[in-house]
Amino acid sequence: MPGVPDLVTRYMKRKMEKLDIPPIPEFIEMISDTGAGIYACKASVDPFELDKDDLVDQVQGIITVGEFYEHAAGGQIVYT
């Protein structure tokens, strides 16, 4: 339905503001500034025929789930 994506985007932005969650670009910058690695999921980008050049600069690479677990081995906190 036309207009629904814009409506949902505005709704989510207001919800995030109420919860004091920074906008996505700022949030990505904050994560990157901590030294954390930011990777894209290969299974998510392949169907859309995206490559690293299509992603934000902070993305260090496109990796598989197995590669993610190798990177995360020994980590104290893992978000999947």
C-alpha positions as CSV (number, residue, x, y, z in Angstrom):
1,M,0.0,0.0,0.0
2,P,1.4,3.4,-1.0
3,G,2.6,5.5,1.9
4,V,2.8,2.7,4.5
5,P,6.6,2.5,4.6
6,D,6.9,6.2,5.3
7,L,4.2,6.1,7.9
8,V,5.9,3.2,9.7
9,T,9.3,4.9,9.5
10,R,7.9,8.1,11.1
11,Y,6.1,6.0,13.8
12,M,9.3,4.2,14.7
13,K,11.4,7.4,14.7
14,R,9.0,8.8,17.3
15,K,9.1,5.7,19.4
16,M,12.9,5.7,19.3
17,E,13.0,9.4,20.4
18,K,10.7,8.7,23.3
19,L,13.0,5.8,24.4
20,D,16.0,8.1,23.9
21,I,17.5,5.8,21.3
22,P,19.8,7.6,18.9
23,P,19.0,7.5,15.1
24,I,20.5,4.6,13.3
25,P,23.4,6.5,11.7
26,E,24.4,7.9,15.1
27,F,24.0,4.6,16.7
28,I,26.3,2.9,14.2
29,E,28.8,5.7,14.7
30,M,28.7,5.2,18.5
31,I,29.3,1.5,18.1
32,S,32.2,2.0,15.7
33,D,33.8,4.6,18.0
34,T,34.0,1.9,20.8
35,G,36.2,-0.2,18.5
36,A,33.6,-2.9,18.0
37,G,33.6,-4.6,14.7
38,I,30.5,-4.1,12.5
39,Y,29.8,-6.8,9.9
40,A,27.0,-7.4,7.5
41,C,25.3,-10.8,7.3
42,K,26.0,-12.6,4.0
43,A,22.6,-14.3,4.0
44,S,21.0,-10.9,4.3
45,V,22.9,-9.0,1.6
46,D,23.1,-11.7,-1.0
47,P,19.4,-11.8,-1.9
48,F,19.5,-8.1,-2.6
49,E,22.7,-8.4,-4.6
50,L,24.5,-5.9,-2.3
51,D,28.2,-5.7,-1.8
52,K,30.4,-3.8,0.7
53,D,30.4,-0.6,-1.4
54,D,26.6,-0.5,-0.8
55,L,26.9,-0.4,2.9
56,V,28.0,2.3,5.4
57,D,31.7,2.9,5.8
58,Q,31.8,1.4,9.3
59,V,30.9,-2.1,8.0
60,Q,34.2,-4.0,8.0
61,G,33.0,-6.9,5.8
62,I,30.3,-9.3,4.8
63,I,30.5,-12.5,6.7
64,T,28.7,-15.8,7.1
65,V,27.2,-17.0,10.4
66,G,30.2,-19.4,10.9
67,E,32.7,-16.5,10.3
68,F,30.7,-14.4,12.8
69,Y,31.1,-17.1,15.5
70,E,34.8,-17.3,14.7
71,H,35.1,-13.5,15.2
72,A,33.1,-13.6,18.4
73,A,34.9,-16.5,20.0
74,G,36.0,-15.5,23.5
75,G,33.9,-12.3,23.4
76,Q,32.2,-11.3,26.6
77,I,28.9,-10.1,24.9
78,V,27.6,-11.5,21.7
79,Y,24.5,-10.0,19.9
80,T,23.1,-12.2,17.1
